[in-house]
Amino acid sequence: METRQETMEDTGHARYTHRLRVSATARAALEAEWGRCRWVWNECVAKSRQQHLANRTRPDGAPKVTCGPAELDKMLTEARAAMGWMREGASVPQQQIIRDFAKSRAKAQKDIRDRLPVHHRAGMPKPKKKREALPSLNYTRRGFRLKDGRLHLAGGIVLTVVWSRELPAEPSSVRVYQDALGHWYASLVVPSTVEPLPATGVVIGIDWGVREIATTTSDAHDLPHSEHGEKAAQRLAKYQRQMKRRERPKGRAQSKGYRKARRRAAKLHKKVARQRQDTARKWAKTVVRDHDHIAVEDFRPKFLAKTSMARKAADAATGATKTALIEMGRKHGRAVHLVHPAHTTMDCAHCGARTKHALPLGMRTYCTASGVSSPRDKNSAHVMLHRAGLNPAGVECVGRGHPPGDHAARARNPPVEGGPPPSTEGALKQG
């Protein structure tokens, strides 16, 4: 049984994910529905490629061939009229997979227009293979309903939901999907609600790292590295060796032993992911409960994947922890300030002085001309407070605590949630 709440920042909605109990009849119906949707997706990919080739070889002055949602909807209508197999399924998930394809294609085209590096681009949509693509069906409000605690989908599919909590409002859409272990889930979208917590008058600065996932201005709220992946590495390597030994050549169906080892590896991967998520959400709830304002380094850990710290950084799951903190702050009405990370490890939180060169990672103590010595990560956490305009009472900061160019960085990273204006010096305590 699993339930998960996930905030959707752009739309002001939240996802509630619940486990499904799927009968053999319902499973067969879902797989048949996914087969139709997968066929629609692959037809969209083929039509998109044909359009691209036609535009490249068209004569000068000839109009461009388009492949937008309107053309794809027309293709779907013709396919449902011509094939009874398509008409047996509901039209809602088939229409929604066209919308998903259009969004994926638009994102890839935008990256090309913006001239992003190839390794940063979202690739064009590819065909979904029968043995590799996992089922994922989207239903709008007219394609499902909840009755007597059960989920009724268009096409007569009835699913039993494992309700571990009540929905705060009527859902507007649902996504039914299967994970790598064969478990089915329903992800329901509902309007997000704010659950305000009592004011504490305390602020906190957070610096992300690898040795410690989060170093804060409050020793009690530091998040040490839990090493969930490191603890499971030996068992995972065993299953991966079994998969390698039992793997058959490409084109041949894999053996039962290979599938068994692959399932064990997938189960272990999911366990580690859940452990990381549980640790992140519990820590985020503690930080949000104890502080009114949170200054967080807007850190993007992707570049660490190409360094010698890649394994340990991936096990730290800094990105997931940061996301959990932002979502928890939004849920409880706390102000989360995203601080640009430039030079945060080179500035002194006491006097604002900046080192003339980047400090090597081996240097863990920060000493400045002012004579102040402090742990490097702790100093960075205090810099987050100053740059967010949350200077605690009684803490001096020469130069108003904002290094050159920081005002532009703050303009690019406004607070995630509303709250008192940044000029709260003297009115808030240090966490």
C-alpha positions as CSV (number, residue, x, y, z in Angstrom):
1,M,0.0,0.0,0.0
2,E,1.3,3.4,-0.9
3,T,0.1,6.9,-0.9
4,R,2.0,10.0,-1.9
5,Q,1.2,13.7,-2.2
6,E,3.0,15.7,-4.8
7,T,2.5,19.4,-5.4
8,M,2.2,20.7,-9.0
9,E,3.8,24.1,-8.9
10,D,2.5,25.6,-12.2
11,T,-1.2,24.8,-11.8
12,G,-1.8,25.1,-8.0
13,H,-2.9,21.4,-7.9
14,A,-1.6,18.4,-6.0
15,R,-1.4,14.7,-6.9
16,Y,-2.5,12.0,-4.6
17,T,-1.1,8.6,-5.6
18,H,-2.8,5.5,-4.3
19,R,-2.2,1.8,-4.9
20,L,-4.7,-0.2,-6.9
21,R,-6.0,-3.7,-6.5
22,V,-6.5,-4.9,-10.1
23,S,-8.4,-8.1,-10.9
24,A,-7.4,-10.3,-13.8
25,T,-10.4,-8.9,-15.9
26,A,-9.4,-5.3,-15.1
27,R,-5.8,-6.0,-15.9
28,A,-6.6,-7.5,-19.3
29,A,-8.8,-4.5,-20.0
30,L,-6.1,-2.0,-19.0
31,E,-3.4,-3.7,-21.1
32,A,-5.7,-3.8,-24.1
33,E,-6.4,0.0,-23.6
34,W,-2.7,0.6,-23.4
35,G,-2.1,-1.4,-26.6
36,R,-4.5,1.0,-28.4
37,C,-2.9,4.1,-26.9
38,R,0.6,2.8,-27.7
39,W,-0.5,2.3,-31.3
40,V,-1.8,5.9,-31.4
41,W,1.6,7.2,-30.0
42,N,3.6,5.3,-32.6
43,E,1.3,6.6,-35.4
44,C,1.9,10.1,-34.1
45,V,5.7,9.5,-34.2
46,A,5.5,8.1,-37.8
47,K,3.4,11.1,-38.9
48,S,5.8,13.6,-37.3
49,R,8.7,12.0,-39.1
50,Q,6.9,12.1,-42.4
51,Q,6.1,15.8,-41.9
52,H,9.7,16.6,-41.1
53,L,10.9,14.8,-44.2
54,A,8.3,16.4,-46.4
55,N,9.3,19.9,-45.1
56,R,13.0,19.2,-45.9
57,T,12.3,18.1,-49.5
58,R,9.5,20.5,-50.3
59,P,10.0,22.9,-53.3
60,D,10.7,26.5,-52.7
61,G,7.6,28.5,-51.9
62,A,5.5,25.4,-51.1
63,P,3.6,25.6,-47.7
64,K,4.9,23.7,-44.8
65,V,3.3,20.5,-43.7
66,T,2.1,20.7,-40.0
67,C,1.7,18.0,-37.5
68,G,-0.1,19.6,-34.6
69,P,-2.8,18.2,-32.2
70,A,-5.6,19.2,-34.8
71,E,-4.0,17.0,-37.5
72,L,-3.4,14.2,-35.1
73,D,-7.0,14.3,-33.7
74,K,-8.2,14.1,-37.3
75,M,-6.0,11.0,-37.8
76,L,-7.4,9.4,-34.6
77,T,-11.0,10.1,-35.8
78,E,-10.3,8.4,-39.1
79,A,-8.6,5.4,-37.4
80,R,-11.6,4.9,-35.0
81,A,-14.0,5.0,-38.0
82,A,-12.0,2.5,-40.0
83,M,-11.0,0.0,-37.3
84,G,-13.4,-1.7,-34.9
85,W,-10.4,-2.7,-32.7
86,M,-9.9,1.0,-32.0
87,R,-13.6,1.7,-31.3
88,E,-13.6,-0.9,-28.6
89,G,-11.5,1.3,-26.4
90,A,-12.4,4.7,-24.8
91,S,-11.6,7.8,-26.8
92,V,-10.5,9.8,-23.7
93,P,-7.1,8.1,-23.1
94,Q,-6.4,8.0,-26.8
95,Q,-7.0,11.7,-27.1
96,Q,-4.9,12.4,-24.0
97,I,-1.9,10.5,-25.4
98,I,-2.0,12.8,-28.4
99,R,-1.8,15.7,-26.0
100,D,1.2,14.1,-24.3
101,F,2.9,13.6,-27.6
102,A,2.3,17.2,-28.7
103,K,3.8,18.5,-25.4
104,S,6.9,16.2,-25.8
105,R,7.4,17.3,-29.4
106,A,7.0,21.0,-28.6
107,K,9.6,20.7,-25.8
108,A,12.1,19.1,-28.1
109,Q,11.5,21.7,-30.8
110,K,11.9,24.5,-28.2
111,D,15.3,23.1,-27.1
112,I,16.4,23.0,-30.7
113,R,15.3,26.7,-31.3
114,D,17.1,27.7,-28.1
115,R,20.3,26.0,-29.4
116,L,20.8,24.1,-26.2
117,P,23.7,21.6,-26.2
118,V,22.7,18.2,-27.5
119,H,23.2,16.5,-24.2
120,H,20.8,19.0,-22.5
121,R,18.0,18.7,-25.1
122,A,14.8,16.7,-24.7
123,G,14.9,14.3,-27.7
124,M,12.1,14.0,-30.2
125,P,9.4,11.4,-29.2
126,K,10.4,7.8,-30.1
127,P,8.2,4.8,-30.7
128,K,7.0,2.9,-27.6
129,K,8.1,-0.8,-27.8
130,K,5.7,-3.4,-26.6
131,R,8.1,-5.2,-24.3
132,E,9.7,-2.1,-22.9
133,A,7.1,0.7,-22.5
134,L,5.1,0.6,-19.2
135,P,1.3,1.3,-19.4
136,S,0.3,4.9,-18.5
137,L,-3.3,6.0,-19.2
138,N,-4.6,9.5,-18.6
139,Y,-8.3,10.3,-18.1
140,T,-10.0,13.7,-17.9
141,R,-13.0,14.4,-15.7
142,R,-15.4,13.0,-18.4
143,G,-13.5,9.7,-18.5
144,F,-13.7,8.5,-14.9
145,R,-15.8,8.7,-11.7
146,L,-15.4,7.6,-8.1
147,K,-18.3,5.6,-6.7
148,D,-18.4,3.7,-3.4
149,G,-14.7,4.0,-3.0
150,R,-13.9,2.4,-6.4
151,L,-12.5,4.0,-9.5
152,H,-14.7,3.6,-12.6
153,L,-12.9,4.3,-15.9
154,A,-14.4,4.8,-19.4
155,G,-14.9,1.5,-21.1
156,G,-16.3,-0.3,-18.1
157,I,-13.1,-0.8,-16.2
158,V,-13.6,-0.9,-12.4
159,L,-10.6,-0.7,-10.1
160,T,-10.3,-1.0,-6.3
161,V,-8.4,1.8,-4.7
162,V,-6.4,1.4,-1.5
163,W,-7.5,4.6,0.3
164,S,-5.0,5.5,3.0
165,R,-6.3,9.1,3.2
166,E,-9.3,11.0,2.0
167,L,-9.1,13.4,-1.0
168,P,-9.5,17.0,0.1
169,A,-11.6,17.8,-3.1
170,E,-13.1,16.3,-6.1
171,P,-10.3,15.1,-8.6
172,S,-10.2,16.7,-12.0
173,S,-8.1,14.0,-13.7
174,V,-6.4,10.7,-13.0
175,R,-3.4,8.8,-14.4
176,V,-3.5,5.0,-14.1
177,Y,0.0,3.5,-14.5
178,Q,2.1,0.4,-13.9
179,D,5.6,0.5,-12.4
180,A,8.5,-1.8,-13.1
181,L,7.4,-4.3,-10.4
182,G,4.0,-4.7,-12.1
183,H,2.1,-2.7,-9.4
184,W,-0.7,-0.5,-10.5
185,Y,-1.3,3.0,-9.2
186,A,-3.9,5.8,-9.6
187,S,-2.5,9.4,-9.5
188,L,-5.5,11.8,-8.9
189,V,-5.2,15.5,-9.4
190,V,-7.0,17.8,-6.9
191,P,-6.8,21.5,-6.1
192,S,-4.0,22.1,-3.6
193,T,-4.9,23.4,-0.2
194,V,-2.8,25.3,2.3
195,E,-2.5,24.0,5.8
196,P,-1.0,26.9,7.7
197,L,1.2,26.3,10.8
198,P,1.7,28.5,13.8
199,A,4.2,31.3,13.4
200,T,7.6,30.7,15.1
201,G,9.5,33.9,14.3
202,V,12.6,31.8,13.3
203,V,14.5,31.7,10.0
204,I,17.0,29.2,8.7
205,G,19.6,29.0,5.9
206,I,20.3,25.7,4.1
207,D,23.4,24.8,2.1
208,W,23.4,21.5,0.1
209,G,26.4,19.2,0.0
210,V,27.6,15.6,-0.5
211,R,29.2,14.7,2.8
212,E,26.1,16.0,4.5
213,I,23.0,16.4,2.4
214,A,22.0,19.6,4.1
215,T,24.0,21.9,6.4
216,T,21.9,24.5,8.1
217,T,22.3,27.5,10.4
218,S,20.7,25.3,13.1
219,D,22.8,22.3,14.2
220,A,19.6,20.5,15.2
221,H,18.3,20.5,11.6
222,D,21.4,19.3,9.7
223,L,20.6,16.3,7.5
224,P,23.4,13.7,7.4
225,H,24.0,11.4,4.5
226,S,21.8,8.4,5.1
227,E,23.6,6.2,2.5
228,H,20.6,4.1,1.5
229,G,22.1,3.3,-1.8
230,E,25.4,2.4,-0.3
231,K,23.8,-0.1,2.0
232,A,21.9,-1.8,-0.9
233,A,24.9,-1.7,-3.3
234,Q,26.1,-5.2,-2.6
235,R,22.8,-6.9,-3.1
236,L,22.1,-4.8,-6.2
237,A,25.5,-5.8,-7.7
238,K,24.6,-9.5,-7.1
239,Y,21.3,-9.2,-9.0
240,Q,23.0,-7.3,-11.8
241,R,25.6,-10.0,-12.2
242,Q,22.8,-12.6,-12.4
243,M,21.1,-10.6,-15.1
244,K,24.4,-10.3,-17.1
245,R,25.0,-14.1,-16.9
246,R,21.5,-15.0,-17.9
247,E,21.0,-12.4,-20.6
248,R,20.2,-13.8,-24.0
249,P,21.1,-12.2,-27.4
250,K,19.0,-9.3,-28.7
251,G,15.9,-10.5,-30.5
252,R,15.3,-13.6,-28.3
253,A,12.9,-13.6,-25.3
254,Q,14.7,-13.5,-22.0
255,S,14.7,-16.5,-19.7
256,K,12.6,-16.9,-16.5
257,G,15.8,-16.6,-14.4
258,Y,16.7,-13.3,-16.1
259,R,13.3,-11.9,-15.5
260,K,13.4,-13.0,-11.9
261,A,16.8,-11.3,-11.3
262,R,15.6,-8.1,-13.1
263,R,12.5,-8.0,-10.9
264,R,14.6,-8.3,-7.8
265,A,16.9,-5.5,-8.9
266,A,13.8,-3.3,-9.7
267,K,12.3,-4.0,-6.3
268,L,15.6,-3.0,-4.6
269,H,15.8,0.2,-6.6
270,K,12.3,1.1,-5.6
271,K,12.9,0.4,-2.0
272,V,16.0,2.7,-2.0
273,A,13.9,5.4,-3.8
274,R,11.2,5.2,-1.2
275,Q,13.7,5.4,1.7
276,R,15.3,8.5,0.2
277,Q,11.8,10.1,-0.3
278,D,10.7,9.2,3.2
279,T,13.9,10.7,4.7
280,A,13.6,13.9,2.6
281,R,9.9,14.4,3.5
282,K,10.4,13.8,7.3
283,W,13.3,16.2,7.4
284,A,11.4,18.8,5.3
285,K,8.4,18.6,7.6
286,T,10.7,19.3,10.6
287,V,12.3,22.3,9.0
288,V,9.0,23.8,7.8
289,R,7.3,23.3,11.2
290,D,10.1,25.0,13.1
291,H,10.8,28.0,10.8
292,D,8.8,30.8,9.1
293,H,11.3,31.7,6.4
294,I,13.7,29.3,4.7
295,A,16.6,30.4,2.6
296,V,17.6,27.5,0.3
297,E,20.5,27.3,-2.2
298,D,19.1,26.9,-5.7
299,F,21.4,24.1,-6.3
300,R,21.3,21.9,-9.4
301,P,23.3,18.7,-8.8
302,K,23.3,17.4,-12.3
303,F,26.9,18.5,-13.0
304,L,28.1,16.1,-10.2
305,A,27.2,13.2,-12.4
306,K,30.5,13.7,-14.3
307,T,32.7,13.9,-11.3
308,S,34.4,11.4,-8.9
309,M,31.6,12.1,-6.4
310,A,28.8,10.9,-8.8
311,R,27.9,7.8,-6.9
312,K,27.7,9.5,-3.5
313,A,26.0,12.6,-4.9
314,A,23.3,10.4,-6.6
315,D,22.8,8.5,-3.3
316,A,22.3,11.8,-1.5
317,A,19.3,12.6,-3.7
318,T,19.8,16.4,-3.2
319,G,17.4,17.3,-6.0
320,A,14.6,15.2,-4.5
321,T,15.3,16.6,-1.0
322,K,15.1,20.2,-2.3
323,T,11.9,19.5,-4.1
324,A,10.3,17.9,-1.0
325,L,11.3,21.0,1.0
326,I,9.8,23.4,-1.5
327,E,6.6,21.4,-1.7
328,M,6.3,21.1,2.1
329,G,6.8,24.9,2.4
330,R,4.1,25.6,-0.1
331,K,1.7,23.2,1.6
332,H,2.1,24.8,5.0
333,G,2.3,28.5,3.8
334,R,6.0,29.0,4.6
335,A,8.2,31.4,2.6
336,V,10.9,29.4,0.8
337,H,13.5,31.7,-0.8
338,L,15.7,30.3,-3.6
339,V,19.2,31.8,-3.5
340,H,21.5,31.8,-6.5
341,P,24.5,29.6,-5.6
342,A,27.2,31.7,-7.3
343,H,30.1,32.5,-4.9
344,T,28.2,31.2,-1.8
345,T,31.3,29.2,-0.8
346,M,33.7,32.1,-1.4
347,D,31.9,34.9,0.6
348,C,32.3,35.5,4.3
349,A,29.0,35.6,6.2
350,H,30.5,37.9,8.8
351,C,32.1,40.7,6.8
352,G,31.1,40.0,3.2
353,A,34.7,39.6,2.0
354,R,35.2,37.2,-1.0
355,T,38.3,35.0,-1.5
356,K,40.4,35.7,-4.6
357,H,40.2,32.1,-5.8
358,A,37.8,29.2,-5.5
359,L,38.4,27.1,-2.4
360,P,39.4,23.4,-3.0
361,L,36.9,20.8,-1.7
362,G,39.5,19.6,0.8
363,M,39.5,22.9,2.7
364,R,36.6,22.5,5.1
365,T,37.4,25.5,7.4
366,Y,36.7,29.1,6.2
367,C,39.0,31.8,7.5
368,T,38.9,35.4,6.4
369,A,40.7,38.7,7.0
370,S,38.2,39.5,9.7
371,G,39.7,36.8,11.9
372,V,36.5,34.7,11.9
373,S,36.9,30.9,11.5
374,S,33.9,28.6,10.9
375,P,33.1,25.4,9.1
376,R,32.8,26.0,5.4
377,D,29.3,24.7,4.9
378,K,28.0,26.5,8.0
379,N,29.4,29.7,6.6
380,S,27.6,29.1,3.3
381,A,24.3,28.4,5.1
382,H,24.6,31.9,6.8
383,V,25.4,33.4,3.4
384,M,22.0,32.1,2.2
385,L,20.3,34.0,5.0
386,H,22.0,37.3,4.1
387,R,21.4,37.0,0.4
388,A,17.7,36.2,1.0
389,G,17.4,39.4,3.1
390,L,16.8,37.4,6.3
391,N,19.7,38.9,8.3
392,P,19.1,37.6,11.9
393,A,19.1,40.1,14.8
394,G,22.5,40.7,16.3
395,V,24.5,39.4,13.3
396,E,26.8,41.9,11.6
397,C,27.4,41.8,7.9
398,V,29.6,44.5,6.4
399,G,28.5,45.7,3.0
400,R,24.8,44.9,3.8
401,G,25.4,41.2,3.3
402,H,24.9,41.3,-0.5
403,P,27.9,40.5,-2.6
404,P,28.2,42.3,-6.0
405,G,25.7,41.1,-8.5
406,D,23.5,39.4,-5.9
407,H,20.5,41.7,-6.4
408,A,20.2,40.4,-10.0
409,A,20.4,36.9,-8.7
410,R,17.6,37.6,-6.1
411,A,15.5,39.1,-8.9
412,R,15.9,35.9,-10.9
413,N,14.9,33.7,-7.9
414,P,11.9,35.3,-6.1
415,P,10.4,33.7,-3.0
416,V,8.4,30.6,-3.8
417,E,5.7,31.6,-1.3
418,G,4.4,34.9,-0.3
419,G,5.1,36.4,3.1
420,P,6.6,39.4,4.9
421,P,8.9,41.5,2.7
422,P,12.6,40.6,2.7
423,S,13.5,43.6,4.9
424,T,12.8,41.7,8.2
425,E,16.1,42.4,9.9
426,G,15.7,42.7,13.6
427,A,12.2,41.2,13.6
428,L,13.2,37.5,13.2
429,K,15.4,35.3,15.3
430,Q,18.1,33.0,14.0
431,G,17.3,29.3,13.7
